[in-house]
Amino acid sequence: MMAVCIRTVYLTMMLLCLNLLGTAYTAHSIYPRIRLSHKESWQLNRTWVFHGHGASLQPQTMLLDEGHERLYIGAKNALYSLSLDRVNTHPKEIQWSSTEYQIEECLMKGREKLECANYIKVLQQYNQTHLLVCGTGAFNPVCGLVTVGITGQDRQFALEEDSVMSGRGRCPYDPNSPCTSTLSRGELYVALYTDYWENDGALCRLNNQTYTRTERDDRQQLNEPKFVGSAVISDNDDRDDDKVYFFFTERETDAEGANKAVYSRVGRVCANDQGGQRMLVNRWSSFLKTRLICSVAGPNGIDTHFDELEDVFVLNNKDKKNPEIFCLFSTTSAVFKGYAVCVYHMDDIRAAFNGPFAYRERPEHHWTPYEDRVPYPRPGSCASKVNGGGFSSSKEFPDEVLRFVRAHPVMYRPILPQHRRPVLLQTEPGRRKLTQIAVDRVQAQDGNYHVLYIGTDDSLVLKIITIYNKDTDTMEEVLLEELQVFKVPVPIKEIIISPKRQQLYVGSEVGVAQLRLHQCDLYGSECADCCLARDPYCAWDGLTCSRYYPAGVYTKRRFRRQDVRHGNAVQLCNGLQIDDEQWHRAEERFVYGVERNSTLLECVPRSLQAKVLWFLQRGDERHEVRGDERVILTSHGLLFLRVRSSDAGVYVCQTVEHGYVHALLRITLHVLKGEKVESVIHRVNDREGDKAAVTCPHSSLDSVPGPSISPRSLVPSSVPGAHSRLWYKEFLQLIGYGDAQRVEAYCERVWCSDKKRKKSKKKYAPPAGEKRGKGRGEENSHRAPRHTLDT
C-alpha cells in the first residue's frame, strides 16, 4: 500500500512540475509587485466584506457620505447604510421590494421574476438630512426620500412613505439599463432610457417645476447611447455659468440610417437652461457634444482607437473648476480586445466646445468645420453675466440661436488626452476585462502621483501608478499590487475612494468590500524593500516601511527615504555590490534529490517584478546557472528534470531590481544515489514497533505490501537534524515535494477506510502539548504573502 502512496506522490510531483512550466511561460505585460489573495488580505486585516443578509446583495449604486460617516448602498429590494470604519459592523437596512401586484403585472408583460424586483439605480444626496432614491419598481419606476438625520446626532435611516412617487424620467425601467445621475442645488440631472422598450435615450433635468430633456427621436443628438458618467463643473465664479457634463458612447449613422462606428462622447448643457419660449420648449437650448479620443499611434500613421467608454472618474483639485477626467476605454473590435486609460484636462474640453461647430451636407459626407456666420449669443452658451448679461434666461434667446444649436449639436474638434496618449495600456489577448476606475492623488517626496485603482471582471483591484518621462516622451506603468477583493470571481461594478480615511470601497454582485489604500509594512522590513516598492504612500523612516507624510506633518520622523520615480535603492540603501558577507547572510536551506528524478529549488522573491539569477558555488568559485533542456528556470525556482550527482552543491538565489542586488537564499542540494533509494523502498522492515516507520493502514483495495523505511538509511549522517523528523517528511523532500501534510491526508482519504482511518489517527496522534511540524507558509516566512498556486 505504501508503494501505491509513493507512486501517487510521484505523479503529483510531475503534475506540479507541469504546472510550474506552464506558469513560467505565461506572458504578462506587467507583473504586480505584491499579489494578495482574498484569504491573505483577510488574514492581514486589509479587507472587510459586507455580504448583506440572505440572498445575493447585488448593489446597483453606492454613495459616500463623509459628513454622516456612512456608505449608502442601493441594492436589489433594499437600501443599506454601512459604517465607513468597518462596512461589516452595525449595518442599517431598509427593505423596499416591489409589491405583489407590481410583480404580477410585470410577469404578465413577459418579464422574468428576477427582473421584477426593485433595483435601486439612483442614489443622491438630496440635502443635509435626506437622500433621493429611485428604483426600477418591477418595470414601473418609483422614487422617494430617505431620512438620514442631522450630522453629529443619532443616525436615522428610514424611507418616508408619504414621499414615494413615480420615478418615470428619473429612473430606467430595466435593471440592466445604463444610467448616470448627479444632483446640484436640488435639481436632478440624469441620463437614461425613459421608456419601457428602451428606444428613447435622453439627458434630463428634473425639479419641482420643470422637466427639461434632449429632443425625442433626434438621432443627431443621441443615437443608441450608453450612459457612463456625469458631473456638474463650474467654469468660473458665476454660478449661472455652471455646466453639466455627460459621458457616453453612441453609434454613428449613414444616409440609410444604418449604424456604423461607435464613438465615445462628452455632452454639455447649461445647468440653468430653461429651454426656449416658442421652440425647444422644455428642451435643452444649450446641448452640444464632441468626441473623446483615446488612441495609440500605429505604423503607416494609422491609430488604434479605444472607442468603448467603460467608466469615468472625475478627480477634483483644490481648484474645483479644473478637475482631471480619467476615462477607461476598451476596443470595439471582435478580433482585438484591449483597454486603455486616458486623462483629459478641462482646458482642452472647454477649448473644444468653444471651437468651430461641425457641419456636413448629408449623413454620408465627411464632417467639416462650419465657416458661415454664427449667431449671437453663441449657441450653447449660458444666460449669465460672464456672457454679457443681456439675457436673464434661455427663454429670451433669439429663435435663430435655437435653430442653429438644434441643427449643429456636434463640435468639430475632438478632445485629445494628456500627452496625446493613454497613461495605461493593456492589449494582451485573453487577459481579464477592466470594468471600473477610481483615482487618488498622493503627495510623495519627489512630486505628486496619481494612484489608479482599477477593477476587473474577476474580483481583482489593480493598484497602479503611471510615470511620464518628459525627456523621452514615454509613459511607465508600475503595478504596485494585485488584490483579490472577493472570494469568488465576479465583476467589480463600483469603486469609491475616501482619501480622508485612506479607504477604498468596492461593490460587486456578492457584496461590498472595504480595503486599506496601503499597507506599507507588507513590502518588507528593510530599506531596499521599501524604496523598491515605489509606492507613493510609503517611505523608509530609518526603522521600518511606514506611511509617508509631507513636510510639516509628524516632523519628528525626519529620516525618510523614498524614490517613486526611479526606485533607486542602490543610492538610497547602498545595494550595488554583493559581497561575501551578504551571501553568507542569506537564509540557508537543505534540499535532497534522488538521481534521475526531478527536484525543485524553490525561490520566489517578495517582489514579482524582481529578476532572479541563480549561482552555483563550489569553493571560492561562483558560476551563473543557465537553463537548458534538463535544468529550467521557472518563476517558482530552479527545476531539475533529471538530477545528476554532479549537480550537488550550494546554489544561491539572487534578485536584481532597478539595479539593486540581493542574495535571497543559499540552498545546499544533496543528491542521493537512485539505486540506494530503490533498494531501501523495496526492503521490508520486519522490525515491529519501529516508531520511525509509518504506513497507511491496509484496506480492502490494498494488494501491495506496505514497506516501511528507515530515515537513517536514506539521509547522510552529516546532515544537521537528520534524525529529528518523521521519516515520510524526509522522504518527500528526497523527491522534491514540500507539502507533506497534504500527501498524508491524500493517502488516508484514498486508501484508508473510515474505521481504520480513525484508528490510525488515534494511534499516531501526537502527545499533548507536542506541536506539529511547520507548514509550507511558516517555512517560507521570509516572503511577503503571495500565492500564484493557492491550495
Secondary structure as UniProt FT lines:
FT   HELIX           2..24
FT   STRAND          34..36
FT   HELIX           38..43
FT   TURN            44..45
FT   STRAND          47..50
FT   STRAND          61..65
FT   TURN            66..69
FT   STRAND          70..74
FT   STRAND          78..83
FT   TURN            87..88
FT   STRAND          92..95
FT   HELIX           100..108
FT   TURN            109..110
FT   HELIX           114..116
FT   STRAND          119..125
FT   STRAND          130..135
FT   TURN            137..139
FT   STRAND          142..147
FT   TURN            151..152
FT   STRAND          158..159
FT   HELIX           161..163
FT   STRAND          165..166
FT   TURN            168..170
FT   TURN            175..176
FT   STRAND          180..184
FT   TURN            185..186
FT   STRAND          187..193
FT   TURN            196..197
FT   STRAND          201..206
FT   STRAND          211..213
FT   TURN            216..217
FT   TURN            219..221
FT   STRAND          226..233
FT   HELIX           239..241
FT   STRAND          243..253
FT   TURN            255..256
FT   STRAND          259..270
FT   TURN            271..272
FT   STRAND          288..292
FT   STRAND          295..297
FT   HELIX           299..301
FT   STRAND          303..305
FT   STRAND          308..315
FT   TURN            320..321
FT   STRAND          324..330
FT   STRAND          339..345
FT   HELIX           346..353
FT   STRAND          357..359
FT   TURN            363..364
FT   STRAND          368..369
FT   TURN            379..380
FT   HELIX           385..387
FT   HELIX           394..396
FT   HELIX           399..407
FT   STRAND          410..411
FT   HELIX           418..420
FT   STRAND          424..426
FT   TURN            429..430
FT   STRAND          434..444
FT   TURN            445..446
FT   STRAND          447..456
FT   TURN            457..458
FT   STRAND          460..469
FT   TURN            470..473
FT   STRAND          474..484
FT   STRAND          494..498
FT   TURN            499..502
FT   STRAND          503..508
FT   TURN            509..510
FT   STRAND          511..516
FT   HELIX           520..523
FT   HELIX           527..533
FT   TURN            536..537
FT   STRAND          538..540
FT   STRAND          545..547
FT   TURN            551..552
FT   TURN            555..556
FT   TURN            564..566
FT   HELIX           569..573
FT   HELIX           580..585
FT   STRAND          587..594
FT   TURN            595..596
FT   STRAND          599..602
FT   TURN            608..609
FT   STRAND          611..618
FT   TURN            619..620
FT   STRAND          621..624
FT   STRAND          631..634
FT   TURN            635..636
FT   STRAND          637..640
FT   HELIX           645..647
FT   STRAND          649..657
FT   TURN            658..659
FT   STRAND          660..672
FT   HELIX           674..681
FT   TURN            688..689
FT   TURN            691..692
FT   TURN            700..701
FT   HELIX           711..713
FT   TURN            717..718
FT   TURN            720..723
FT   HELIX           727..734
FT   HELIX           740..751
FT   HELIX           754..763
FT   TURN            768..769
FT   HELIX           776..779
FT   TURN            780..782
//
